Amino acid sequence: MEKKDKIDEDINRLKKMNETEKNFSKNINLNDYRNSDGTFNVYKTKRSLNYPTGEASGKVVKILHHEGIAIGNGKKMFYSDYGVGEGDLEVRFWDGDEEKDKWKKIEKVGTSKASDDKVKEILFGEKSEKWTNRDDYKLLKHNCQDYSKEKIADFIENENKNE
């Protein structure tokens, strides 16, 4: 691939991420996902690799799993993950009313007082650009679990800064 083609590809990925952010901002009212005290619960989500219900792959190697995050109040949540791919984006965002994955485990790992702007920065800001390239997925060093750890840390770090 020529350098110009690579630059054009990078620009197109960032444009698609901007469109995703606009759709997110238009379709998700973050106040609906907050607890009564204004915080969000932060969740780590897991399911067996490649199968939404986890029936087949979980029997072969139980340690293999897909991971994502959820933010919400327990009743209403939105989700994000990396590595599955949808259209031309490797990062997905969806409301709990829209079924995309059958998470087998949803574990609360903390809370966050992130403002609406901070949520958007964590999910769509400059630091998130590295998650938009489907060709960068690496089994050991740049995968769904790394995405989950980074985003959870960003949300929980925000909580610690506000104390």
C-alpha positions as CSV (number, residue, x, y, z in Angstrom):
1,M,0.0,0.0,0.0
2,E,1.3,3.4,-0.9
3,K,1.9,6.1,1.7
4,K,-0.9,8.3,0.2
5,D,-3.4,5.4,0.3
6,K,-2.5,4.7,4.0
7,I,-3.0,8.4,4.8
8,D,-6.4,8.4,3.0
9,E,-7.4,5.2,4.8
10,D,-6.5,6.8,8.2
11,I,-8.5,10.0,7.3
12,N,-11.5,7.9,6.3
13,R,-11.4,5.9,9.6
14,L,-11.3,9.1,11.6
15,K,-14.2,10.6,9.6
16,K,-16.2,7.5,10.4
17,M,-15.4,7.8,14.1
18,N,-16.6,11.4,14.0
19,E,-19.9,10.2,12.4
20,T,-20.2,7.6,15.1
21,E,-19.7,10.2,17.8
22,K,-22.4,12.4,16.2
23,N,-24.8,9.5,16.1
24,F,-23.9,8.6,19.7
25,S,-24.5,12.2,20.8
26,K,-27.8,12.5,19.0
27,N,-29.2,9.1,20.1
28,I,-27.9,8.7,23.7
29,N,-29.0,11.0,26.5
30,L,-26.3,10.2,29.1
31,N,-28.6,11.4,31.9
32,D,-30.7,8.3,31.3
33,Y,-27.7,6.1,32.2
34,R,-26.7,7.9,35.4
35,N,-27.4,6.8,38.9
36,S,-29.5,9.1,41.1
37,D,-26.3,10.7,42.4
38,G,-25.1,11.5,38.9
39,T,-22.5,8.8,38.7
40,F,-22.2,6.0,36.2
41,N,-21.5,2.4,37.1
42,V,-18.6,1.0,35.0
43,Y,-18.7,-2.6,34.0
44,K,-16.4,-5.1,32.4
45,T,-18.3,-7.4,30.0
46,K,-17.2,-10.9,28.8
47,R,-18.4,-13.6,26.6
48,S,-16.8,-16.7,25.1
49,L,-14.9,-15.9,21.9
50,N,-16.7,-15.9,18.5
51,Y,-20.0,-17.2,19.8
52,P,-22.5,-14.8,21.3
53,T,-23.9,-17.5,23.5
54,G,-20.5,-19.1,24.2
55,E,-21.7,-22.6,23.6
56,A,-19.0,-23.9,21.2
57,S,-15.8,-22.1,21.9
58,G,-16.2,-22.2,25.7
59,K,-16.0,-25.9,25.6
60,V,-12.8,-26.0,23.7
61,V,-10.7,-23.4,25.6
62,K,-12.5,-21.6,28.5
63,I,-9.8,-18.9,28.9
64,L,-10.6,-17.4,25.4
65,H,-13.1,-14.7,25.6
66,H,-14.2,-11.4,24.1
67,E,-14.3,-8.4,26.4
68,G,-15.9,-5.0,26.4
69,I,-17.2,-2.3,28.7
70,A,-20.6,-1.1,29.8
71,I,-21.5,2.3,31.4
72,G,-24.9,2.9,33.1
73,N,-27.0,2.6,36.1
74,G,-27.7,-1.2,36.1
75,K,-31.1,-0.8,34.5
76,K,-30.0,1.1,31.4
77,M,-26.6,0.6,30.0
78,F,-24.6,1.3,26.8
79,Y,-21.8,-0.9,25.6
80,S,-18.6,-0.5,23.7
81,D,-16.0,-3.1,22.5
82,Y,-13.2,-3.4,20.0
83,G,-12.2,-6.1,17.6
84,V,-15.5,-7.5,16.4
85,G,-15.9,-5.0,13.6
86,E,-19.1,-3.5,12.2
87,G,-19.0,-1.8,8.8
88,D,-15.7,-0.1,8.7
89,L,-15.2,0.5,12.4
90,E,-13.5,-1.8,14.8
91,V,-15.0,0.0,17.8
92,R,-18.7,-0.5,18.4
93,F,-21.1,1.5,20.6
94,W,-24.7,0.5,21.3
95,D,-27.5,1.0,23.7
96,G,-28.7,-1.9,25.9
97,D,-32.0,-1.8,24.0
98,E,-30.2,-2.9,20.8
99,E,-29.0,-6.4,21.2
100,K,-25.6,-7.1,19.6
101,D,-23.9,-9.5,22.0
102,K,-25.0,-12.0,24.6
103,W,-22.5,-11.1,27.4
104,K,-22.1,-14.1,29.7
105,K,-20.6,-12.0,32.5
106,I,-21.2,-8.3,33.4
107,E,-19.1,-7.3,36.4
108,K,-19.3,-3.9,38.0
109,V,-15.7,-2.6,38.5
110,G,-16.3,0.9,39.7
111,T,-18.1,4.2,39.3
112,S,-17.4,7.4,37.5
113,K,-18.5,11.0,37.9
114,A,-17.5,11.7,34.3
115,S,-19.3,14.6,32.7
116,D,-21.0,14.2,29.3
117,D,-18.0,15.9,27.7
118,K,-15.5,13.6,29.6
119,V,-17.5,10.5,28.5
120,K,-17.2,11.6,24.9
121,E,-13.5,12.3,25.3
122,I,-12.9,8.9,26.8
123,L,-14.8,7.1,24.1
124,F,-14.1,9.3,21.0
125,G,-11.2,11.5,21.9
126,E,-7.7,11.5,20.5
127,K,-6.6,8.6,22.6
128,S,-9.3,6.5,21.0
129,E,-8.0,6.9,17.5
130,K,-5.7,3.9,17.9
131,W,-8.8,1.7,18.2
132,T,-10.3,2.6,14.8
133,N,-8.1,0.4,12.6
134,R,-9.2,-3.1,12.1
135,D,-5.8,-4.1,10.8
136,D,-4.1,-3.2,14.1
137,Y,-5.8,-5.9,16.1
138,K,-3.1,-8.1,17.7
139,L,-3.9,-11.2,19.8
140,L,-1.3,-10.3,22.4
141,K,-0.9,-6.5,22.6
142,H,-3.7,-4.6,21.0
143,N,-7.0,-6.5,21.5
144,C,-10.4,-6.3,23.1
145,Q,-9.1,-6.9,26.5
146,D,-6.6,-4.0,26.2
147,Y,-9.4,-1.8,25.0
148,S,-11.5,-2.8,28.0
149,K,-8.7,-2.2,30.5
150,E,-7.9,1.2,29.0
151,K,-11.4,2.5,28.9
152,I,-12.3,1.2,32.4
153,A,-9.1,2.8,33.8
154,D,-10.0,6.1,32.0
155,F,-13.5,6.1,33.6
156,I,-12.3,5.1,37.1
157,E,-9.3,7.4,37.0
158,N,-11.8,10.2,36.3
159,E,-13.6,9.2,39.5
160,N,-10.4,9.3,41.6
161,K,-9.5,12.8,40.3
162,N,-12.9,14.1,41.4
163,E,-12.6,12.9,45.0
